[in-house]
Amino acid sequence: MSKTKIVCTIGPASWDQEVMKQMIAQGMNCARVNGAFADPDELDKVRTLVRNASNEVSLMVDVKGPEVRLNKFLEPLLVNIGDTVIIGNTNKDSMFPSNYKDLYTFVKPGQRIVIGDGDTQLIVEKIIGDQMYCTVTYGEMIKPGKALNLPGCDYATDILTEKDRVNLRHSIETGWEFVSASFIQDAASAKYIREFIGNAPMKLIAKIENQAGLDNIDEILEVVDGIMVARGGLGVELGLEKVPAAQRMLIQKANAMGKIVITATQMLESMATAPRPTRAEVNDVATAVYQGTDSLMLSVESSAGKYPVSCVAMMRVIAEESENQIAPSILESEISYAPTADGLTKAAAQLCMSLKNHIDTVIVVSKTGTTPRLLTRHRITQPIHVFTSSGYSKNTLLLTKGITSAEVFEGIKRSNGGFDRDQALTMILQKALASKAISKGQRILFIGKTPVQSDEYFPNIFEIVEV
C-alpha cells in the first residue's frame, strides 16, 4: 500500500471483473457505492466483484439522507443564461424532484437552486401552482438525476430515507465496513445514524458539505469514526473561494482527533474523458496529501469515466511522490477517548524521528486498530505493519494513511498459558517474515497494546528488536 489511501466510487465503468482487478492492483483500497442510485442488488454486485478480486479492500456504502434529486429524464437539457426552466412536482412534469414531493411549498422567489456540484445555477422567479419557474444564471446543461442544492432554504426531511434504511440494513447484514452519511450537520444527526447501526461494527464517516457541518465539526468528530470533505456540497453552500480554507480546517481537526479524513470531489475529474490529468488537478491531489488527508476519493472518474484504472494509478503516483516531501512531526493535541494509546504513540513517533536511521519499520499489535491509527497522525517515515483482531478490523484500517500492511492475529488464549513476552514477540515476527512485511537484519520498533482484561490478549511490549 501507499501511505495515502484511495477510495473509488464504483459504477458502470468499473462493473467488470478485470477492470476491478486492475484498479485494486493499481492501489484502490476502498470501493464506494453511491446510495442515491444503488439498491441491494447493486450492492451485492459490487461486493462480489471486489471480493472475487481481493479481501484486502474495504467496502463503503453512501447514504444520501436529506438530498433532493431530479428525476431521470431521458436526455440532458441544454440551457443558456437567461433561459426559463420549469421544475414541477410530479411525474406528469418533464422535470421534477424525484425524492421530495411538494418541495415548492418550502421555496420562495429569489431562492438559488444549484444543480450537481455547481454545474448549473437557477434562480426561482415565481411559483405557479406546484411549478417553480426558474431563470438560468450560469451553466450549459442540466443532467438527469443530479442533486438539487438549495442554499439557505429550510426544508425538513429525514436524516435517512426509506431507501437509505434498506441499503444500510443490507450493508450491515452483508459485512460492509463503512457508511458515509450525507449532510451530517451536528452531533444529533450523527448519533441518529449511529443508533441505526446499533451494535454492528460498521464505521461511520460523516460527509461535511454545508456551513452547519463546519460550525459543528468538533461535536461531530466526537461521535463519528471519520469525516469526508465533500467539496461539491461545500462549494455550493459556501462559494468556491471558501472551499480551500474549509478543507484545510477539516483535515487539521480530524488529524487532531485521530479520526479518518477523506478528501473528495473532482480530484481528477478531467480524466473522466482524458487519459491524463491537468496540472491543477495534480497540484490539488498533492495539496490534500500535504495537509494530512488519510484518503483520496475518485467519483465519476472511476464510476463512469473512460479511464478508471489509469485514474487510480495516477492518483497513487501523485500521492507517493507527495508523501516523500513530508517531514514527520508530533501532533500535540490530546486524545481523550484513548489517553494511554495517545501517550504511547507520541513516544513511539518521537523515537522513530530521533532514531530514523536505526529503526527500519514499526510493528503494532492492536485489538481494535486505535493505536496504529493514532501513530499515523505523526506521519513517521517508517512503514507501519499492523496485526489486529479480525478481518473486519483489518479492513477498517484501509482508510488510514501510513498503514503499510495489516494482518489478522486473534491473540493468545489465556487458557493456553505459558506465553511470555519472548514467545509472543517471536510468534508475530515469524508471521511478519512469512508475509514479507519485514526481512532479516531489520531493526523493528515493536508495540504490543491490547486490553489486558481481554480473553484474547497480547503482552504489552514497547521495545526495539533486531530480526
Summary of the structure (lengths in Angstrom):
residues: 467
radius of gyration: 23.5
end to end distance: 22.4
largest distance: 80.7
contacts: 1611
relative contact order: 0.11
helix: 38%
strand: 24%
